[in-house]
Amino acid sequence: MKDKRATAIMKTGRGWRGAVLLSAALMLGLMSAWSAARGEVKPQFGLEGYGGSNKLFILSPWVGLRIGLSNKASLILRYHYHNFRYDYYGSDGGGSPVLKTMKADVSRLAGTVYFAGERLSGYVNLSYLTGSDGYRGFLADSGLEYKFNNQIAGLWSVYSVREKSVLWHPEEEVRWINTYSMRFGMKFWLVKDLAFNPNLYLMKNSEEVDGLAYSFGLVYSPKWWLAVHAYYFRYGETAFYVFHGNYFSCGLNFYF
């Protein structure tokens, strides 16, 4: 019985992943064909990793297209694949806690409008997420960057996601959770092409849990189309939560 159930779950997982991949490829292909005729399409792609407390590890490759709308604005379409794993304490079936490993796959389709001026740049993004165990999510975020001079810039962004609890709260009652976040940050160019970026994040969710996090890292961009980053994150919140702790991230991204 367990083998049949596992086989069904695996088939279902492959089914939705295949459908999402096919839809993403079709969408990007159509946009590429439309834009190529106008000479406005550019590829984008990258690989990012995130990990830390409780053996959390997220590997996130992504691909996309940048479609020029004007000399200062672009529409960016992306497909992200996220592979999750982390340890948590769940039930052994008899009422005692036991250490388990959560594994999940999440796909994200995103559309972003980006603009860049002489000093001010910004974006507005909408995303749809789907994944293992019936996970679903809707995400919206936007942000601004203002360059005070050639060495200093200020950053501000807001973020909101509505998602099913199965990804971050396994073995609990399935429910929808809304999370809101605001970021304040700065960029200081230490030398040409290398910036130091500290950030402060204020968070709250629909279950009346408040969170506070900070991060700092380096962003290296020797070419306008290449960015390499490495960050340290410290995350905490008012409720006892498995993800309270220290995290690190790094990424290699190409923005043609």
C-alpha positions in Angstrom: 0.0 0.0 0.0 2.8 2.4 0.9 4.7 1.5 -2.3 1.5 2.3 -4.4 1.0 5.6 -2.6 4.7 6.6 -3.0 4.5 5.7 -6.7 1.4 7.8 -7.1 3.0 10.8 -5.4 6.1 10.5 -7.6 4.0 10.4 -10.7 1.9 13.4 -9.5 5.1 15.3 -8.8 6.6 14.6 -12.2 3.3 15.6 -13.7 3.1 19.0 -12.3 6.8 19.7 -12.7 6.5 18.7 -16.4 3.5 20.9 -16.9 5.1 23.9 -15.3 8.3 23.4 -17.3 6.4 23.0 -20.5 4.3 26.1 -19.8 7.4 28.1 -18.9 9.2 27.0 -22.0 6.2 27.8 -24.2 5.7 31.3 -22.6 9.4 32.1 -23.0 9.5 30.7 -26.5 6.6 32.8 -27.7 8.0 36.0 -26.1 11.4 35.2 -27.6 9.9 34.8 -31.1 7.8 38.0 -30.8 10.7 40.0 -29.5 13.4 38.6 -31.7 11.6 40.0 -34.7 11.9 43.4 -33.0 15.5 42.9 -32.0 14.7 43.5 -28.3 15.2 40.2 -26.5 18.1 39.3 -24.3 18.7 36.1 -22.3 19.3 36.0 -18.5 20.2 33.1 -16.3 21.9 32.3 -13.0 22.4 29.9 -10.1 21.9 30.8 -6.4 22.3 28.9 -3.2 21.1 29.5 0.3 21.7 27.5 3.5 22.3 27.6 7.2 20.5 26.6 10.5 18.8 23.2 10.7 20.7 22.1 7.6 18.5 24.3 5.4 19.7 24.3 1.8 18.0 25.8 -1.2 19.5 25.5 -4.7 17.9 27.8 -7.3 18.8 27.8 -10.9 16.8 30.2 -13.1 16.4 31.3 -16.8 14.7 34.3 -18.3 14.3 36.9 -21.0 14.7 40.6 -20.9 12.4 42.4 -23.3 13.1 46.1 -24.0 10.2 48.4 -23.6 12.2 51.6 -24.1 15.7 52.8 -23.5 15.0 53.0 -19.8 12.5 50.2 -19.1 12.3 46.4 -19.6 9.9 43.5 -19.1 11.7 40.5 -17.6 10.2 37.0 -17.7 11.8 34.3 -15.6 11.4 30.7 -14.5 13.0 29.7 -11.2 13.4 26.2 -9.9 14.0 25.8 -6.1 15.1 22.6 -4.5 14.5 22.7 -0.7 15.7 20.5 2.1 15.9 21.0 5.9 15.7 19.2 9.2 12.8 19.5 11.6 11.3 17.7 14.5 8.1 15.8 13.7 6.0 13.1 15.2 7.0 9.5 15.3 3.3 8.4 15.2 3.3 7.7 18.9 3.4 11.2 20.3 7.2 11.5 20.6 9.3 14.0 18.5 11.7 12.6 16.0 14.2 14.4 13.7 13.1 14.3 10.1 14.2 15.8 6.7 11.8 17.9 4.6 12.4 17.8 0.9 10.5 19.8 -1.6 10.6 21.2 -5.2 9.1 24.6 -6.0 8.7 26.3 -9.4 8.2 30.0 -9.8 7.1 32.0 -12.8 7.8 35.7 -12.5 7.1 38.8 -14.5 9.0 42.0 -13.6 8.9 45.5 -15.0 12.3 47.2 -14.4 13.3 50.8 -15.1 16.6 52.6 -14.7 17.3 56.3 -14.7 20.4 58.4 -14.1 20.0 58.1 -10.3 16.8 56.3 -9.6 16.0 52.7 -10.6 13.3 50.3 -9.5 11.1 47.3 -10.3 7.7 45.8 -9.7 7.4 42.0 -9.7 4.5 39.4 -9.6 5.1 35.7 -9.2 3.2 32.5 -9.1 4.6 29.5 -7.2 3.7 25.8 -7.3 5.4 22.8 -5.7 5.4 19.5 -3.8 2.5 18.4 -1.6 0.1 20.8 -3.2 2.1 23.9 -2.4 0.9 27.1 -3.9 1.9 30.7 -3.5 1.4 34.2 -4.9 4.1 36.8 -4.5 4.4 40.5 -5.1 7.3 42.8 -4.5 8.7 46.1 -5.6 11.8 48.1 -4.8 13.8 51.3 -5.5 17.5 52.2 -5.6 18.7 55.8 -5.4 22.3 56.7 -6.1 23.4 59.7 -4.0 26.7 59.7 -5.8 29.2 57.3 -7.4 30.0 55.7 -4.1 26.7 55.5 -2.1 23.2 54.3 -2.9 20.0 53.8 -0.8 17.7 50.7 -1.2 14.1 50.2 -0.2 11.7 47.4 -1.0 8.4 45.8 0.1 7.5 42.1 -0.3 4.3 40.1 0.2 3.6 36.4 -0.3 0.4 34.4 0.3 1.3 30.7 0.4 0.1 27.3 1.7 1.8 26.3 4.9 2.9 22.8 3.7 6.4 24.1 2.7 7.5 25.7 6.0 5.1 24.0 8.5 5.1 20.2 7.7 2.7 18.0 9.7 0.7 20.9 10.8 -2.9 21.8 9.7 -2.7 23.0 6.1 -3.6 26.7 5.9 -2.9 29.9 3.9 -0.3 32.2 5.5 0.3 35.8 4.4 3.8 37.3 5.1 4.8 40.9 4.6 8.3 42.3 4.7 10.0 45.7 4.2 13.7 46.1 3.6 16.0 49.1 4.1 19.5 48.9 2.7 22.6 50.8 1.6 25.3 50.2 -1.0 28.8 51.4 -0.6 31.2 51.0 -3.5 34.5 50.0 -1.9 36.4 49.9 -5.2 35.3 49.9 -8.8 32.8 47.1 -9.4 32.7 45.9 -5.8 29.9 47.1 -3.4 29.2 46.4 0.3 25.5 46.0 0.9 24.0 45.9 4.5 20.2 45.5 4.9 17.6 45.5 7.6 14.3 43.5 7.2 11.1 44.0 9.2 8.6 41.2 8.8 5.1 40.2 10.0 2.7 37.4 9.0 -1.1 36.7 9.3 -0.5 34.6 12.4 0.6 37.7 14.4 4.3 36.7 14.3 6.8 39.5 14.0 10.3 39.0 12.6 13.5 40.9 12.3 16.5 40.1 10.2 19.6 41.7 8.9 22.2 40.9 6.3 25.4 42.1 4.8 27.3 41.0 1.8 29.4 41.9 -1.2 28.3 42.3 -4.8 30.9 42.1 -7.5 30.0 43.2 -11.0 33.0 43.5 -13.3 30.7 43.7 -16.4 27.3 45.3 -16.7 25.9 41.8 -17.5 27.6 39.9 -14.7 26.9 39.9 -10.9 28.5 37.7 -8.2 27.2 38.0 -4.7 27.8 36.5 -1.2 25.8 37.4 1.9 25.4 36.5 5.6 21.9 36.6 7.1 20.7 36.6 10.7 17.0 35.7 11.1 14.9 35.9 14.2 11.2 36.2 15.2 9.0 36.5 18.3 7.7 32.9 18.1 9.7 29.8 18.5 10.5 28.8 15.0 12.8 26.2 13.4 14.5 28.7 11.1 15.7 31.2 13.7 19.5 31.3 13.1 22.4 32.1 10.7 22.4 31.8 7.0 24.7 32.3 4.0 23.9 32.8 0.3 25.9 33.1 -2.9 25.0 33.5 -6.5 26.3 33.8 -10.0 23.9 35.7 -12.4 24.1 36.9 -15.9 21.9 39.9 -16.9 22.2 40.5 -20.6 
